[in-house]
Amino acid sequence: MNPIKNDTKDIDAYFMSLKKMYPKPYNKKTADPYTKTWVILMNGTEYESVWFMHQFARHCNIPEVCDALAIVRKQEQQQQKLISCLKPINESILETTIGYEQLAVDLTACLAINETDKNSRNALNFALLEDFDHLYRFANLLKLEKGGDAKTLVGGYTEIMPGRPTIAEHRYPTQDLKTAMVAKKSKAYTKLVANIITAAEQQTMNYYMNIAQWYKSSLGRKLYAEIAMIEEQHVSQYESLKDPNLTWLEMWVMHEYTECYLYYSALTYEKDKRIRSIWQEFYEQECAHLKLAVKMLEKYDKKTYKDVCEDGEFPELLDFEPNKQYIREVLATTVTETATTKRGYIDISELKDKDIYFKYQDQILDKNEKDEPAHAVIDRTISKFGEDYRYQDKAHPIKELNNRKKDNIIVGRKKY
């Protein structure tokens, strides 16, 4: 499928009424978990697009381009508002959070499985284990404070057990920066991956940054604040993969191409017919947006879409599916890794004792480790129920993380 060749209407035909902007939400009890993850992903993708176009407009002195940005931005604002309201009123903050983390886990795994660029795949696998641990921490908070069973929310598609412990994830800022790709030498899929995962992680970061103040317990507020710090690190990692030498117009075309790719993937695999019709409609809109961006690229950069997204044909589509075995393999081989200031990764056992990672950990973590929020959630759950909350098909692949009666805060953090 090539979105450039898709038939579209005049750009002004895609504005929608305020009434249409408020759709019927999905039923949280009957909706497939992956329908929920698609809603979260597309909401974040639209937010990223709007945010990008505002930044572009603030750095652009070409009236015609600014006009085009304003038109597309308004329509994507409307798309984002409609998608965000697919979430039902009765879905709680924590229930939504479980959806965010399931998205982070399975999206990252799905993208990594098909990624051939080593630098990109390593980044995906590294952050995967951290989002996997976040799902476990929030699932325990749900059990502890609400008595909820996160397995029902993830539909059994995603296991819930420790990843790289959150306490181990706090790194010095420059350790999360990676080597940027050279767009001209990179495949369209690798460029799509960087766009998609950056938008998804940024939305999670924004959600946690703003939701902490509304949560009703001190423990929950602290957990959201801590994990929001890690999500910011993930955004830093993923955005650093992008080619910083692209022009604003090249970046705009890539944003629109990414949206086309995601909506086409969504409408291809969505199980809910009503929501699939929304993805179909928005795919056509994004094709129109892409064509307008390409027109500006050709006129002002003297380039074609082939300079940005190869021949325009979509690579393998994104399809959410359980990735339990893949995640277990990544756990088994990389859970003790941390990041370095040299844009790479290293096993914690190989770090020098004076590495800045250890200095930073000492600086931001309480000397009484029991007060660290992500650890305290598990500690209190064990104290109340006799063991932590998990949903796993078999024993954890890492023996140090198999104990359900004691939270491990050493793996990936200290030499042992």
ABEGO torsion letter per residue (X at the ends): XBAAABBBBBAAAABBBAAAABBBBBBAAABBAAAAAAAAAAAAAAAAAAAAAAAAAAABABAAAAAAAAAAAAAAAAAAAAAAAABBAABBAAAAAAAAAAAAAAAAAAAAAABABAAAAAAAAAAAAAAAAAAAAAAAAAAAAAGBBAAAAAGGABBBBBBBBAAAABBBAAAABBBBBBAAABBAAAAAAAAAAAAAAAAAAAAAAAAAAABABAAAAAAAAAAAAAAAAAAAAAAAABBAABBAAAAAAAAAAAAAAAAAAAAAABABAAAAAAAAAAAAAAAAAAAAAAAAAAAAAGBBAAAAAEAGBBBBBBBBBBAAAAAAAAAAAAAABBBBAAGBBBBAAABBAABAAAAAAAAABBABAAABAAAAAAAAAAAAAGBBBBBBABBBABAAAABAABBBAABGABBX
